[in-house]
Amino acid sequence: MHEFAGLSLWHASIDADEWGAQRPRLDGDTHADVAIVGGGYTGLWTAYYLLQRDPSLKVVVLEAQVVGFGASGRNGGWCSALLPMSLDAMAAEHGRDAAVRLQQAMHDTVGEVGRVVAAEGIDCDFAHGGYLSLARNAAQMDRAREHVEHLHSYGFADDDYHVLTEQEARARCAATDVVGGMYSPHCAAVHPARLARGLGRVVERMGATIHEHSPVLAITPGTARTAHGRVLARTVVRATEAFTAALDGHRRDNVPIYTLMIATQPLPESFWSETGLHQRETFADGRHMIIYGQRTADGRFAFGGRGAWYHWGSAMSAKFERNSAVHHKIHESLRELFPHMGDVEVTHQWGGAVAAARDWWCHVAYDKVTGLAAAGNYVGDGVGTTNLAGRTLADLVTGADTDLVNLPWVGHRSRRWEPEPLRYLGINTLMVLPTALDRREARTGARSPWQEAVLARLTGEKS
Ligand SMILES: Cc1cc2nc3c(=O)[nH]c(=O)nc-3n(C[C@H](O)[C@H](O)[C@H](O)COP(=O)(O)OP(=O)(O)OC[C@H]3O[C@@H](n4cnc5c(N)ncnc54)[C@H](O)[C@@H]3O)c2cc1C
């Protein structure tokens, strides 16, 4: 067992040999072409594509803890084409064509991740089975139809997104109360920590240096400074996602929002032949409170949801990752979906933080003059998006004039979050609204268009 096995199911399922030795911290000053702060997917994909473009570059990654410590090691493993901002939001600022180009680039990204993990031999249980959003009451079915129609109005086809009848939905996943749903092939299930750890090894093989246990205290043009040394580099990439608020000068750039998960023990084949998810489709349903699940390669449910409070001052702490009330609710939701799983044991409970910008946009940024670069604010959609961010940053930094550098999220600026107490009050109101809406819908069977509109407005929820 390795020291980080307690972080999540994913960390626990990697044995000490596969985990490998810890990398030495940065000691003293060093020069590089590119310094990358953060050893999650954003940092590692950026290193990967930079070195692919130009193998002679000296790339140094500084990671506060260990590779895959953050959200990249702990997530739900949906490598999807989802973005936190809606097509309408992108179209309003940049036109419909730009919105479609970014969405199309995300579709392609799922295949790109699959291509790289196969080519580089990263064994992360990648299964390109698509995703399923079940409708479990009339209101959810209504929304599924609307959502697909909306996507089609942007020119996407049934092959990208289609409505499922009750029979089709049940054939894919026999959860309770299913009346239909929607399906998209643009998602793969992955073992997130194996993807992060594998990428770490690949970029080292390509020539990058990774220093673990090297928290960066300050980023300034040309320098990433830790307590024990500095990396002096023309380009410094900030890839710190939910941890960003702890960096000086970035306190209100984004907020960390906790999302918690559970995993069950492996379920028998008889359970899966009755339940489905035969292509390891990732699954959710159409409720407003976000839930997400996958059938793992070893036959467990890994299942998570939002609902944990935002903490005053954007605080982060290991103790926020364990919340028995929220974990209990997540377990209840899973049992309600699949009561036939019986009293199967929950073997792992964990959590982590995603990052949200004030307008719910994710972004890629590069300032040619200062050499400062960044990407992030993916909310719960970073597994695929980080790959596109890494490719785009590599193009920007190496000066390649590609289609990627002209996508509408490049250079997008979100305004900063309000100071406390407004931030605390606003975000936590947002945490209760979805549950209230779901309860009302379950009780009355009716949608509440104005409350849905408020929620969509506040969260950039995909329309
Ligand atoms: C429980 C959970 C479930 C999720 N489920 C999904 C999902 O199913 N699909 C999906 O698309 N997305 C999901 N997400 C979101 C997704 O995991 C993230 O968007 C993605 O991993 C972000 O990658 P990153 O590299 O930008 O950030 P991270 O993986 O958080 O990496 C940032 C790294 O920077 C390091 N760091 C921070 N500060 C410093 C510093 N000062 N100096 C040096 N290093 C520093 C951290 O230790 C960390 O390792 C989920 C997230 C969580 C927490």
The ligand as an SDF file (V2000), in Angstrom:
LIG
                    3D

 53 58  0  0  0  0  0  0  0  0999 V2000
  -15.0750   14.0060   -6.9680 C   0  0  0  0  0  0  0  0  0  0  0  0
  -14.8940   14.6210   -8.3410 C   0  0  0  0  0  0  0  0  0  0  0  0
  -15.5750   14.0610   -9.4170 C   0  0  0  0  0  0  0  0  0  0  0  0
  -15.3880   14.6030  -10.7010 C   0  0  0  0  0  0  0  0  0  0  0  0
  -15.9340   13.9410  -11.7610 N   0  0  0  0  0  0  0  0  0  0  0  0
  -15.6410   14.3570  -13.0260 C   0  0  0  0  0  0  0  0  0  0  0  0
  -16.0650   13.5790  -14.1380 C   0  0  0  0  0  0  0  0  0  0  0  0
  -16.6110   12.4810  -13.9970 O   0  0  0  0  0  0  0  0  0  0  0  0
  -15.8020   14.0810  -15.3830 N   0  0  0  0  0  0  0  0  0  0  0  0
  -15.1430   15.2640  -15.5760 C   0  0  0  0  0  0  0  0  0  0  0  0
  -14.9590   15.6640  -16.7180 O   0  0  0  0  0  0  0  0  0  0  0  0
  -14.6700   15.9700  -14.5200 N   0  0  0  0  0  0  0  0  0  0  0  0
  -14.8840   15.5310  -13.2610 C   0  0  0  0  0  0  0  0  0  0  0  0
  -14.3670   16.2150  -12.2010 N   0  0  0  0  0  0  0  0  0  0  0  0
  -13.5360   17.3960  -12.4730 C   0  0  0  0  0  0  0  0  0  0  0  0
  -12.1590   16.9870  -13.0010 C   0  0  0  0  0  0  0  0  0  0  0  0
  -11.6160   15.9660  -12.2000 O   0  0  0  0  0  0  0  0  0  0  0  0
  -11.2490   18.2130  -13.0000 C   0  0  0  0  0  0  0  0  0  0  0  0
  -11.8560   19.2410  -13.7550 O   0  0  0  0  0  0  0  0  0  0  0  0
   -9.8630   17.9400  -13.5940 C   0  0  0  0  0  0  0  0  0  0  0  0
   -9.2830   16.8240  -12.9980 O   0  0  0  0  0  0  0  0  0  0  0  0
   -8.9900   19.1790  -13.4020 C   0  0  0  0  0  0  0  0  0  0  0  0
   -7.6550   18.8490  -13.6810 O   0  0  0  0  0  0  0  0  0  0  0  0
   -6.5080   19.8860  -13.2930 P   0  0  0  0  0  0  0  0  0  0  0  0
   -5.2350   19.2890  -13.6550 O   0  0  0  0  0  0  0  0  0  0  0  0
   -6.8460   21.2100  -13.8640 O   0  0  0  0  0  0  0  0  0  0  0  0
   -6.6560   20.0550  -11.7170 O   0  0  0  0  0  0  0  0  0  0  0  0
   -6.1530   19.0650  -10.5460 P   0  0  0  0  0  0  0  0  0  0  0  0
   -6.2690   17.6560  -10.9180 O   0  0  0  0  0  0  0  0  0  0  0  0
   -6.8470   19.5060   -9.3000 O   0  0  0  0  0  0  0  0  0  0  0  0
   -4.6200   19.3790  -10.4540 O   0  0  0  0  0  0  0  0  0  0  0  0
   -4.1020   20.5280   -9.8730 C   0  0  0  0  0  0  0  0  0  0  0  0
   -2.8150   20.1110   -9.1910 C   0  0  0  0  0  0  0  0  0  0  0  0
   -2.1260   21.2800   -8.7970 O   0  0  0  0  0  0  0  0  0  0  0  0
   -1.5050   21.0280   -7.5610 C   0  0  0  0  0  0  0  0  0  0  0  0
   -1.2890   22.3420   -6.9550 N   0  0  0  0  0  0  0  0  0  0  0  0
   -2.2060   23.1800   -6.4450 C   0  0  0  0  0  0  0  0  0  0  0  0
   -1.6430   24.3100   -5.9890 N   0  0  0  0  0  0  0  0  0  0  0  0
   -0.3110   24.1760   -6.2520 C   0  0  0  0  0  0  0  0  0  0  0  0
    0.8150   25.0040   -6.0150 C   0  0  0  0  0  0  0  0  0  0  0  0
    0.6870   26.1900   -5.4300 N   0  0  0  0  0  0  0  0  0  0  0  0
    2.0370   24.5660   -6.3860 N   0  0  0  0  0  0  0  0  0  0  0  0
    2.1760   23.3530   -7.0100 C   0  0  0  0  0  0  0  0  0  0  0  0
    1.1410   22.5400   -7.2380 N   0  0  0  0  0  0  0  0  0  0  0  0
   -0.0940   22.9410   -6.8720 C   0  0  0  0  0  0  0  0  0  0  0  0
   -2.4970   20.1620   -6.8090 C   0  0  0  0  0  0  0  0  0  0  0  0
   -1.8800   19.4220   -5.7780 O   0  0  0  0  0  0  0  0  0  0  0  0
   -3.0480   19.2990   -7.9230 C   0  0  0  0  0  0  0  0  0  0  0  0
   -2.3740   18.0700   -8.0430 O   0  0  0  0  0  0  0  0  0  0  0  0
  -14.5510   15.7320  -10.9000 C   0  0  0  0  0  0  0  0  0  0  0  0
  -13.8870   16.2830   -9.8090 C   0  0  0  0  0  0  0  0  0  0  0  0
  -14.0530   15.7500   -8.5400 C   0  0  0  0  0  0  0  0  0  0  0  0
  -13.3290   16.3520   -7.3830 C   0  0  0  0  0  0  0  0  0  0  0  0
  1  2  1  0
  2  3  1  0
  2 52  2  0
  3  4  2  0
  4  5  1  0
  4 50  1  0
  5  6  2  0
  6  7  1  0
  6 13  1  0
  7  8  2  0
  7  9  1  0
  9 10  1  0
 10 11  2  0
 10 12  1  0
 12 13  2  0
 13 14  1  0
 14 15  1  0
 14 50  1  0
 15 16  1  0
 16 17  1  0
 16 18  1  0
 18 19  1  0
 18 20  1  0
 20 21  1  0
 20 22  1  0
 22 23  1  0
 23 24  1  0
 24 25  2  0
 24 26  1  0
 24 27  1  0
 27 28  1  0
 28 29  2  0
 28 30  1  0
 28 31  1  0
 31 32  1  0
 32 33  1  0
 33 34  1  0
 33 48  1  0
 34 35  1  0
 35 36  1  0
 35 46  1  0
 36 37  1  0
 36 45  1  0
 37 38  2  0
 38 39  1  0
 39 40  1  0
 39 45  2  0
 40 41  1  0
 40 42  2  0
 42 43  1  0
 43 44  2  0
 44 45  1  0
 46 47  1  0
 46 48  1  0
 48 49  1  0
 50 51  2  0
 51 52  1  0
 52 53  1  0
M  END
$$$$
